[in-house]
Amino acid sequence: MDLVSSPAAMRRWALASLIGNMGIVVTGGLVRVTGSGLGCSTWPQCTPGSYVPHAESGAHAFIEFGNRTLTFVLVAIAIGTFVAAWRARDAVGSPRRDLRGLALAAALGIPAQAVIGGISVLTGLNPWVVGLHLVPSIALIVISTVLVHQAWRVVPAPVPARARLVVVATFVVGLVAMLAGMVVTGAGPNSGDGGAARNGLDLTTVARVHSLSVWVVVALTIVLLALLRRVPGARRAVQLLLVVELAQGAVGYAQYFLALPAALVALHMVGTTLFTAALTHLWWLTRTPAASAEAVETGAATTH
């Protein structure tokens, strides 16, 4: 089996990159909700003088070490993805420079993510640094989702200019909602370690701000359902996004009213990765504008 030279190999590496970068967000959340954030007390070593935890280190050390180890898996995936992208060619034999750029960006994001994670440990899980750790992870999911699109040569769904504006607004507000969720996490009880400080903000207030931003995203998505009802590819992307939003919102409200049980917090992190991928899918799929709404509607009609 060709591991790096065929279009099929490129698609597999792109998908692995997406899954891996989604996975490390989830495992990072598990570290936090299990209180294992300082299981490894230093960085890049786990404990002074050792890069791996000792048998007497306890479960928290192994949980945190497992999350760190996943970074090396991501590095291996990034290398494989970049090699496959470097060898990829289009129909006329020209290099796929789009794939190379995306694969390089994904590779460079991993050490940035690791360094921020190390700083969070060295600062005793400062809530703002811990929150910042999520930012490169979200960026890597965005990049990996676009990489999947390009590797699979997903055909764009042209949309009217006004619909594209709403898509962009949805994308931007969606990112803001995730940043607001990061602030909520910094105010909540799941600090990653029992002794770690919180950001000092009122949990109820920041949770309401986060909730409001999510409702704005949902409202924009419903507007898109109306605007893109006759553009099949885009409509399906909007429907997928709305399903993810509603599921994520249900989990979010449940975890808030049930005092943030660990299982629901972890499930909410899974939802965050799915939301990021679905949001990026819609944004990238609709990047090509239609000449007019009528042109889109005419093209949609001919497909039926």
Secondary structure, DSSP 8 states (H G I E B T S, - for coil): --SSSSHHHHHHHHHHHHHHHHHHHHHHHHHHHTT-TTSS-SSSSSBTTBSS--GGG-HHHHHHHHHHHHHHHHHHHHHHHHHHHHH-B-TTS-B-HHHHHHHHHHHHHHHHHHHHHHHHHHTT--HHHHHHTHHHHHHHHHHHHHHHHHHTT-----B-HHHHHHHHHHHHHHHHHHHHHHHHHHHSS--SSTT-------HHHHHHHHHHHHHHHHHHHHHHHHHTTT-HHHHHHHHHHHHHHHHHHHHHHHHHHTT--HHHHHHHHHHHHHHHHHHHHHHHHT-SB-S-HHHHHHHHHHT-
